Amino acid sequence: MRLFAALSLAAVMTTACATTPPASGGGGSIAGPEWRLEDLLGGGIIDRSHVTLTFGPEGKTSGSGGCNRYFGSWTQAGSKLTLGKMGSTMMACAPSLMEQEGKFLRSLETASSYAFTPDGALVITTAQGPLKFRKD
């Protein structure tokens, strides 16, 4: 009975976290809007921290890490996504914000793919875990 309950729970969790691959034909583009981080590696984010990501033209990316502005490069091939090493400003903030920002930027640099949830959230898969964003 415990095995059945565990398998049922796993099925529900998998369905709840389901994502869809990017639509073909130009729909579901990640480029253009500012994306606001909603979840960092499955652990949420610090309340009221403003962490963003924008995929700009010509392979440039930028945003706010919650304390500092950052910038880098990106490439996409279908649902595959690669972000280059990120550079950032060097302001100091509360230690917890600095730790969250570092974790976020290190994760971005290991991005491998992306997908959209049925409700329109962008989920980027990284070596450390998922990053979940919403259009700002």
Steps between C-alpha positions, in 0.01 A plus 500: 500500500786740580656432160171583327471825699858596419452428129175699495670795668788483250253501209320806639828685559623421148175627349507815713851584378431415136644732242455519127775551246515834324246535224633492147438770245605791721241453777614479859812710452720572798650810334364846571309520827655536841462174691468519882644212705230321698689192619872431540594131482175390667556713811307819424664842526540765768180702538498822301834427336480610139694251284450535125627366169465648152605322181590790276588529133828383352554238772527744791337431836466722806302549817504558871637239738312657791791725594720548193432541129647221289564437131617220276428310182251235393435262212199286422440202272145372536449438871876488565629808679854607583599805702857623520697614802318789669659831592344728760529823690665474842260655753471344844163404647373293791686167521186298427436698179863463395481123557177470300645711218816288482299178490278646226788618280696175540187308403435713192849420372411128497169533312434220254137533386169673559129427484171667588248379759135483392437831681779682311789490746849461353704219656872491426675173576846542652759262643392608851123474439214698347460878484136607463408842359188697414466793261541817701 
